[in-house]
Amino acid sequence: MAASTDVQRADGATLVCVFLLMLLMVPARLVISGIPMSITPATLTGIALGVIWFCCQLVTTLGVAKGRTLARTALFLYAISQLATYGYATRNYLPMDELEGADRTIVVVFGTIFVGIAVVDGVKNLARLDMVLKCMTVLIGVVAFIGFLQFASGFDVTKYLAVPGLRPVTDDGFVLERSTFRRPAGTTGHPIEFGVVCAIGVPLAAHYAYRTKEAGLKAGKWWLCLAIIAAGAVVSLSRSAILGMCLGGVVLLIGWSAKRRVQALIAAAGFLAVLKVVVPGLIGTLYSLFDNIGSDPSIEGRTDDYESAGKQIAKHYLLGRGNGTYLSEKYGPLDNQYLGTLVQNGYIGLILLVFLFLAGMYSAAKVREISADPVVRDLALSLIAAQAIVALGAATFDLLWFSTATGLTFVLVGASGALLRVVKAQNNNPALPPMWEAVR
């Protein structure tokens, strides 16, 4: 009698993992050769996911979820606002550089929106969602390790990642300086983005470390992953990353048990003590980022362009002047995503962006309310913390201008929607097989 094989076929979760691989492992400065637009492999993968999702919605035999969820609705409304802004901006003449910016941005935005929708509808159960989030956490750990090498030695491995069919849009990677330290970017587009990406990974890595430990299994690899990611966030020397980790930590401490809170605080203190010994002067540099915040030229530079931004908002207050048309080299940078959205997408776009963030966090919070499974509840808490870091990061830098942070944002919203959909289905039909056992 032939032995039965239970092989997991490729599905929506598999395709999302391919997207994450493209997003996090291919340096952000590499784009596809042979086309006039600067499109990354991750964006192209996201567009492919959108085409596959649309085809799957036409049939009922491929296991793709259908029907409304809050996260799905938020993604659709955000997509509609982007189309409306694009139509409004291009109805009249635009300078060629701004038109090219609008064209590229609409493609990139929909590439990431499609990913969020693919996660909501295409990740079928908790085991597959777990695979997606583990993949994301491990890949963030690899990015953090690359960044730590850049910080410690100045060696930038991304310079040697020459991928056939791709071309760089900048000469080399980002390894900047602050004080006497290098500021790494890993495979991302900027040290600030690198720091925020690492901060996003901290709650998820902590979830898997504690979960594995409490299941009685060896958790060393997850603790190592957590340490590397946290170190990456710290060595980015970014206020956005430090503030994000603090906010994420507060969210986790509120939801964790008293015992875990004490363990986490002791571990955090030990982590900082080790960094102080291993990298002398690092903690002092981090402190100075906030101690001198009132006289920091980088902070002053972020507020210099508010007057010109206000004029643009007054002219196009509903739908904005056009996403991708407010070019930093032409009008100055807008290091605040909410302000940038207000300028480029108007009040409608800003409201729907905030709604998107809230929809993701609410979906995860709803899971904590309706689920009795402590593992599911803890995963939901980690998703809330990660999305809180995203929402804060949007206030401290132009988050959606950077492809890696943007891609992770939409994956997190989609993951929260998928988690809520699956938990509701399980609660409404207890006869369904226990979909979580495979990942205990």
C-alpha positions as CSV (number, residue, x, y, z in Angstrom):
1,M,0.0,0.0,0.0
2,A,1.5,3.3,-1.1
3,A,2.3,5.8,1.7
4,S,0.2,8.9,1.6
5,T,2.0,12.2,1.1
6,D,0.7,15.4,2.5
7,V,2.5,18.0,0.5
8,Q,1.4,21.6,0.8
9,R,0.8,23.0,-2.7
10,A,1.8,26.5,-3.6
11,D,-0.9,29.0,-2.8
12,G,-1.5,32.7,-2.0
13,A,0.8,32.5,1.0
14,T,3.6,31.1,-1.1
15,L,3.2,34.0,-3.6
16,V,3.3,36.5,-0.8
17,C,6.5,35.0,0.5
18,V,8.0,35.4,-3.0
19,F,7.0,39.1,-2.8
20,L,8.7,39.5,0.6
21,L,11.8,37.8,-0.8
22,M,11.9,40.3,-3.6
23,L,11.1,43.2,-1.3
24,L,13.7,42.5,1.4
25,M,16.5,40.7,-0.4
26,V,16.8,42.7,-3.6
27,P,18.4,46.1,-2.8
28,A,15.9,48.9,-3.1
29,R,18.1,50.8,-5.5
30,L,17.9,48.0,-8.2
31,V,15.1,48.4,-10.7
32,I,14.1,46.4,-13.8
33,S,16.2,47.2,-16.9
34,G,14.7,47.9,-20.3
35,I,11.6,49.8,-19.2
36,P,11.5,53.6,-18.9
37,M,9.9,53.5,-15.4
38,S,11.9,52.7,-12.3
39,I,10.0,49.6,-11.2
40,T,11.4,47.1,-8.7
41,P,11.0,43.3,-8.9
42,A,8.8,43.6,-5.7
43,T,6.4,46.0,-7.4
44,L,6.2,43.7,-10.5
45,T,5.5,40.8,-8.2
46,G,2.8,42.8,-6.5
47,I,1.1,43.6,-9.8
48,A,1.3,39.9,-10.7
49,L,-0.4,39.1,-7.4
50,G,-3.2,41.5,-8.3
51,V,-3.8,39.8,-11.7
52,I,-3.8,36.4,-10.1
53,W,-6.2,37.7,-7.4
54,F,-8.6,39.1,-10.0
55,C,-8.6,35.8,-12.0
56,C,-9.3,33.8,-8.8
57,Q,-12.2,36.0,-8.0
58,L,-13.9,34.9,-11.2
59,V,-14.1,31.3,-10.1
60,T,-15.1,29.4,-6.9
61,T,-12.7,26.5,-7.0
62,L,-9.3,27.9,-6.0
63,G,-9.9,28.5,-2.3
64,V,-9.6,32.3,-2.4
65,A,-11.8,34.0,0.1
66,K,-14.5,36.3,-1.0
67,G,-16.7,38.9,0.7
68,R,-16.0,42.0,2.7
69,T,-13.8,42.5,5.6
70,L,-12.8,45.8,7.2
71,A,-9.2,45.6,6.1
72,R,-10.3,44.6,2.5
73,T,-12.7,47.5,2.4
74,A,-10.0,49.9,3.6
75,L,-7.7,48.7,0.9
76,F,-10.3,49.2,-1.8
77,L,-11.2,52.7,-0.6
78,Y,-7.6,53.7,-0.5
79,A,-7.2,52.3,-4.1
80,I,-10.2,54.3,-5.3
81,S,-8.8,57.5,-3.7
82,Q,-5.5,56.9,-5.5
83,L,-7.3,56.6,-8.9
84,A,-9.3,59.7,-8.2
85,T,-6.2,61.7,-7.4
86,Y,-4.4,60.4,-10.4
87,G,-7.3,61.4,-12.7
88,Y,-7.6,64.8,-11.1
89,A,-3.9,65.5,-11.4
90,T,-3.6,64.4,-15.0
91,R,-6.8,66.0,-16.4
92,N,-4.7,69.1,-17.2
93,Y,-1.2,69.8,-18.2
94,L,1.6,68.6,-15.9
95,P,5.3,69.2,-16.4
96,M,7.0,66.1,-17.8
97,D,8.9,65.3,-14.7
98,E,5.8,65.5,-12.5
99,L,3.7,63.5,-15.0
100,E,6.4,60.8,-15.0
101,G,6.4,60.8,-11.2
102,A,2.6,60.5,-11.1
103,D,2.7,57.6,-13.6
104,R,5.3,55.7,-11.7
105,T,3.7,56.3,-8.4
106,I,0.3,55.0,-9.4
107,V,1.9,51.7,-10.6
108,V,4.0,51.4,-7.4
109,V,1.0,52.2,-5.2
110,F,-1.3,49.6,-6.8
111,G,1.5,47.0,-6.7
112,T,1.5,47.3,-2.9
113,I,-2.3,47.5,-2.6
114,F,-2.6,44.3,-4.5
115,V,-0.3,42.6,-2.1
116,G,-2.5,43.7,0.9
117,I,-5.6,42.3,-0.9
118,A,-3.8,39.1,-1.8
119,V,-2.9,38.5,1.8
120,V,-6.5,39.2,3.1
121,D,-8.1,36.9,0.5
122,G,-5.3,34.5,-0.4
123,V,-3.9,33.3,3.0
124,K,-6.3,30.5,3.8
125,N,-5.6,29.5,7.4
126,L,-3.6,30.3,10.4
127,A,-0.8,27.9,9.5
128,R,-0.3,29.7,6.1
129,L,-0.5,33.1,7.7
130,D,2.1,31.9,10.3
131,M,4.4,31.0,7.4
132,V,4.1,34.4,5.8
133,L,4.9,36.2,9.1
134,K,7.8,33.9,9.9
135,C,9.2,34.5,6.5
136,M,8.9,38.3,6.9
137,T,10.5,38.2,10.4
138,V,13.5,36.1,9.2
139,L,14.0,38.2,6.1
140,I,14.0,41.4,8.3
141,G,16.6,39.6,10.4
142,V,18.8,39.1,7.3
143,V,18.4,42.8,6.4
144,A,19.3,43.8,9.9
145,F,22.4,41.6,9.8
146,I,23.5,43.1,6.5
147,G,23.0,46.6,8.1
148,F,25.0,45.6,11.1
149,L,27.9,44.6,8.9
150,Q,27.7,48.0,7.2
151,F,27.7,49.7,10.6
152,A,30.5,47.6,12.1
153,S,32.9,47.3,9.2
154,G,31.7,49.6,6.4
155,F,31.4,46.5,4.2
156,D,28.4,46.9,2.0
157,V,27.5,43.5,0.6
158,T,24.6,45.0,-1.4
159,K,27.2,46.6,-3.8
160,Y,28.0,43.1,-5.0
161,L,24.5,42.0,-5.5
162,A,24.4,42.4,-9.3
163,V,21.2,40.7,-10.4
164,P,20.8,40.0,-14.1
165,G,18.1,42.1,-15.7
166,L,18.2,44.8,-13.0
167,R,20.0,48.2,-13.0
168,P,20.8,50.6,-10.1
169,V,19.2,53.9,-9.9
170,T,21.9,55.2,-7.6
171,D,25.7,54.5,-7.8
172,D,25.9,52.7,-4.5
173,G,24.0,51.8,-1.3
174,F,23.3,54.1,1.6
175,V,25.9,54.0,4.3
176,L,25.7,57.5,5.8
177,E,27.3,59.0,9.0
178,R,26.0,60.5,12.2
179,S,28.5,61.6,14.9
180,T,31.4,59.2,14.6
181,F,29.3,56.2,13.5
182,R,28.2,54.8,10.2
183,R,24.5,54.8,9.5
184,P,23.6,51.6,7.6
185,A,20.6,51.0,5.3
186,G,20.9,47.3,4.7
187,T,19.0,46.5,1.5
188,T,16.6,49.4,2.0
189,G,16.7,52.8,0.5
190,H,17.8,54.9,3.5
191,P,19.0,54.5,7.1
192,I,15.7,55.9,8.5
193,E,13.7,53.3,6.5
194,F,16.2,50.6,7.6
195,G,15.6,51.5,11.2
196,V,11.8,51.5,10.9
197,V,11.8,48.2,9.0
198,C,13.9,46.7,11.9
199,A,11.5,48.2,14.5
200,I,8.6,46.6,12.7
201,G,10.3,43.2,13.0
202,V,10.9,43.4,16.8
203,P,7.3,42.6,17.9
204,L,7.0,39.7,15.5
205,A,10.4,38.3,16.5
206,A,9.5,38.6,20.2
207,H,6.2,36.8,19.5
208,Y,7.9,33.8,17.9
209,A,10.7,33.7,20.5
210,Y,8.3,33.6,23.5
211,R,5.8,31.3,21.7
212,T,8.5,28.8,20.9
213,K,9.9,29.0,24.5
214,E,6.5,28.5,26.0
215,A,5.8,25.5,23.8
216,G,8.8,23.8,25.4
217,L,10.9,24.0,22.2
218,K,14.4,25.4,21.6
219,A,13.9,29.1,20.9
220,G,17.6,30.1,20.5
221,K,17.3,31.0,16.8
222,W,14.3,33.3,17.5
223,W,16.1,35.0,20.4
224,L,19.1,35.5,18.1
225,C,16.8,36.9,15.4
226,L,15.2,39.3,17.9
227,A,18.6,40.5,19.1
228,I,19.9,41.1,15.5
229,I,16.7,43.0,14.5
230,A,16.7,45.1,17.7
231,A,20.4,45.9,17.2
232,G,19.7,46.9,13.6
233,A,17.1,49.3,14.7
234,V,19.5,50.8,17.3
235,V,22.5,51.2,14.9
236,S,20.4,52.9,12.3
237,L,20.8,55.9,14.6
238,S,17.3,57.0,13.7
239,R,14.8,58.7,15.9
240,S,12.0,57.1,14.0
241,A,13.3,53.7,14.8
242,I,13.9,54.4,18.5
243,L,10.5,56.0,18.9
244,G,8.9,53.1,17.0
245,M,10.5,50.5,19.2
246,C,9.4,52.4,22.3
247,L,5.8,52.6,21.1
248,G,5.8,49.0,20.0
249,G,7.2,48.0,23.4
250,V,4.5,49.9,25.3
251,V,1.8,48.2,23.2
252,L,3.3,44.8,24.0
253,L,3.8,45.5,27.7
254,I,0.1,46.5,28.0
255,G,-1.0,43.2,26.5
256,W,1.5,40.9,28.0
257,S,1.3,39.1,31.4
258,A,3.1,40.6,34.4
259,K,5.7,37.8,34.3
260,R,6.5,38.5,30.7
261,R,6.7,42.2,31.3
262,V,9.3,41.8,33.9
263,Q,11.3,39.4,31.7
264,A,11.1,41.8,28.8
265,L,12.2,44.8,30.8
266,I,15.2,42.9,32.2
267,A,16.1,41.6,28.7
268,A,15.9,45.2,27.3
269,A,18.2,46.5,30.1
270,G,20.7,43.7,29.4
271,F,20.5,44.4,25.7
272,L,21.4,48.1,26.2
273,A,24.2,47.2,28.6
274,V,25.7,44.8,26.1
275,L,25.5,47.5,23.4
276,K,27.1,50.0,25.7
277,V,30.1,47.7,26.2
278,V,30.4,46.4,22.7
279,V,29.9,49.8,20.9
280,P,31.3,52.5,23.2
281,G,29.6,55.9,22.6
282,L,26.5,54.4,20.9
283,I,24.1,55.0,23.8
284,G,25.4,58.5,24.2
285,T,24.8,59.3,20.5
286,L,21.3,57.9,20.8
287,Y,20.6,60.1,23.8
288,S,21.9,63.2,22.0
289,L,19.4,62.6,19.2
290,F,16.7,63.6,21.6
291,D,18.6,65.9,23.9
292,N,19.5,68.2,21.1
293,I,16.3,67.9,19.2
294,G,15.4,71.6,19.4
295,S,18.6,72.7,17.7
296,D,19.1,69.7,15.3
297,P,19.5,71.0,11.7
298,S,17.7,67.9,10.4
299,I,14.6,68.8,12.4
300,E,14.7,72.4,11.3
301,G,15.0,71.3,7.7
302,R,11.9,69.2,8.1
303,T,9.8,72.3,9.0
304,D,11.2,74.7,6.5
305,D,8.9,73.6,3.7
306,Y,5.7,73.7,5.6
307,E,4.8,77.1,4.2
308,S,5.0,76.0,0.6
309,A,3.2,72.8,1.5
310,G,0.4,74.8,3.0
311,K,0.0,76.8,-0.3
312,Q,-0.3,73.5,-2.2
313,I,-2.9,72.2,0.2
314,A,-5.0,75.3,-0.2
315,K,-5.1,74.9,-4.0
316,H,-5.9,71.2,-4.0
317,Y,-7.5,70.4,-0.6
318,L,-9.8,67.5,-1.6
319,L,-7.8,65.2,-3.9
320,G,-4.3,66.8,-3.7
321,R,-2.0,67.9,-6.4
322,G,-1.2,64.4,-7.5
323,N,0.7,61.5,-5.9
324,G,4.3,61.6,-7.0
325,T,4.1,65.1,-8.4
326,Y,5.6,67.0,-5.4
327,L,9.2,66.3,-6.2
328,S,11.6,66.8,-3.4
329,E,14.4,68.2,-5.7
330,K,11.9,70.7,-7.1
331,Y,9.8,71.7,-4.1
332,G,11.8,70.5,-1.1
333,P,11.3,67.3,1.0
334,L,8.3,66.6,3.1
335,D,9.6,64.3,5.9
336,N,6.1,63.6,7.2
337,Q,3.9,61.1,5.4
338,Y,0.6,62.6,6.7
339,L,1.6,66.0,5.5
340,G,2.9,64.5,2.2
341,T,-0.4,62.7,1.7
342,L,-2.3,65.9,2.5
343,V,-0.3,67.7,-0.2
344,Q,-0.5,65.0,-2.8
345,N,-3.8,63.2,-2.1
346,G,-5.8,65.9,-0.3
347,Y,-8.0,65.5,2.8
348,I,-9.8,62.5,1.2
349,G,-6.5,60.6,0.7
350,L,-5.3,61.5,4.2
351,I,-8.6,60.3,5.8
352,L,-8.4,57.0,3.9
353,L,-4.7,56.5,4.8
354,V,-5.5,56.9,8.5
355,F,-8.5,54.7,8.0
356,L,-6.3,52.0,6.5
357,F,-3.9,52.1,9.4
358,L,-6.8,52.0,11.9
359,A,-8.5,49.2,10.0
360,G,-5.5,47.0,10.3
361,M,-5.0,47.7,14.0
362,Y,-8.7,47.3,14.7
363,S,-8.8,43.9,12.9
364,A,-6.0,42.6,15.0
365,A,-7.6,44.1,18.2
366,K,-10.9,42.4,17.3
367,V,-9.1,39.0,17.1
368,R,-7.9,39.5,20.6
369,E,-11.5,40.2,21.7
370,I,-13.1,37.1,20.0
371,S,-10.3,34.5,20.3
372,A,-9.8,32.4,23.3
373,D,-6.5,30.9,22.0
374,P,-3.5,32.6,23.8
375,V,-1.2,32.1,20.8
376,V,-3.6,33.8,18.4
377,R,-4.2,36.6,20.9
378,D,-0.5,37.1,21.3
379,L,0.0,37.1,17.5
380,A,-2.7,39.7,17.2
381,L,-1.0,41.9,19.8
382,S,2.2,41.7,17.9
383,L,0.5,42.8,14.7
384,I,-1.1,45.8,16.6
385,A,2.4,46.8,17.9
386,A,4.0,46.5,14.4
387,Q,1.3,48.6,12.8
388,A,1.5,51.2,15.6
389,I,5.2,51.5,14.6
390,V,4.2,52.1,11.0
391,A,1.6,54.7,12.0
392,L,4.2,56.6,14.1
393,G,6.8,56.2,11.4
394,A,4.5,57.9,9.0
395,A,4.6,61.0,11.2
396,T,8.4,61.1,11.4
397,F,9.4,60.5,7.8
398,D,7.8,60.1,4.4
399,L,7.2,56.4,4.8
400,L,5.3,55.6,1.7
401,W,8.0,57.1,-0.5
402,F,10.2,54.1,0.5
403,S,9.4,50.8,-1.2
404,T,10.4,48.4,1.6
405,A,8.5,50.1,4.4
406,T,5.5,50.6,2.1
407,G,5.4,46.9,1.2
408,L,5.6,45.7,4.8
409,T,2.8,48.2,5.7
410,F,0.4,46.6,3.3
411,V,1.4,43.1,4.2
412,L,0.7,43.9,7.9
413,V,-2.8,45.3,7.1
414,G,-3.5,42.3,4.9
415,A,-2.3,39.9,7.6
416,S,-4.5,41.5,10.2
417,G,-7.5,41.2,7.9
418,A,-6.7,37.5,7.1
419,L,-6.3,36.7,10.8
420,L,-9.7,38.2,11.6
421,R,-11.3,36.4,8.7
422,V,-9.9,33.0,9.7
423,V,-10.7,33.4,13.4
424,K,-14.3,34.4,12.7
425,A,-14.7,31.5,10.3
426,Q,-13.4,29.1,13.0
427,N,-15.7,30.6,15.7
428,N,-18.7,30.5,13.5
429,N,-18.1,26.9,12.5
430,P,-16.5,24.9,15.3
431,A,-16.7,21.8,13.2
432,L,-13.9,23.1,11.0
433,P,-10.6,21.3,11.5
434,P,-8.2,23.0,14.0
435,M,-6.2,25.1,11.6
436,W,-3.6,26.1,14.1
437,E,-2.3,22.7,15.2
438,A,0.2,22.5,12.4
439,V,2.1,25.5,13.8
440,R,2.0,24.8,17.5
